[in-house]
Amino acid sequence: MLKEVGLEPVVPEGGLFVLADISKLAAKHDFQSDSSEFKDSKVVKYLIKEKGLAAIPTTPFYSREHKTLGENWVRFCFFKTDSTLEKAVDILKKI
């Protein structure tokens, strides 16, 4: 489903979350890192506040000197009902 909307997922062999590369989405909406906030956090705030779709930024999982490694990735929980996942895809398609 994430591929359908132009996000590149890293498909796990197990777990409850999938990582998705948000670099195309971030460029499309001009979400750039600055001295106070990384791209992933800006995208997640946008998704939650403007679109009602929750995601988790990955930079908080990195040490200070390696945060840039995570700024193009967000986590989505896929342990949801099919209808919830379909609604999420509909939201992402409209962005």
N, C-alpha and C positions, 0 to 999 in steps of 0.2 A: 504494500500500500504506500509506503514512503517513496518508493521508486516512482510510482504513478505521479507524484506531485513534485518530482525533481530533487528529492533529498536522497543522498546516498547512505544507506544503512550499513552498519556492521552487524551482520546477523549472528547472534550468539548461539552456542550449542545448548545453553541452558540459562536459566535465570528469569527475571521478570522485566528486564529493561532491554531496550535496543538503543544503541548510539546511532545518531544520524548526523551526517556532515551538512551543516547549515550555511556553508560559505556562499553558495549561489543565492540563497534567500537573503543572506546578509548583504551581499553586493547589490541585489535588486532593490533593496530598501535603504541602502546607504547606512547600514549599521556598521560603524567602524569602531575599533578600540580607541580609547583615549586614556589619559592618565588616571581617570577615576573609575573606569568600567570597561570590561572586556566585551567583545561581540556577543558571546554566548549569553551573558547576563542581559544585555540589551534586547536580544531576540526573545528570550524567555519572558521578560517583562512585557514586551509588546504582545506576545501570544496570549499571556494571561489577561492583561488589562484590556486589550483591544479586541481580542478574538474569543476569549473564554476557553482557551485550550492550555492545559498545564503541561509543562516540560521542566526539565531540571538542567541547569547549566553544569558544565563539567569542570570549569576552572577552580571551583572551591575544593576539588579533590586533588589538586596539584600544589606542590610547594611553591612559594613565592617566585623563585627563579625559573620555574618551569610552567607557569600558568599559560604562557602563549601556546603551549602544545595542545591545550584543550579548548581554546577560544573558538574554534570552528565546529565544535561538537555539542550536541545536547542529548539528553537522555529522555526517552519516552517509555512509559510503562505500557506493556502490551498484555498484561494480565487483566483484561477487560472483556466485556461482552462484545460480540460481533457488532451490535448496533452502536455501541459507544465508539468502537474503532472506526466504523463507517462515518459517524458524525465528525470524528477528528479529521479524517481524510477530506470530507466535504469542506471543512474549515480551511485546511491547508490548500486545497485546490483553488479557493477564492482569493488567496493571497497573491 
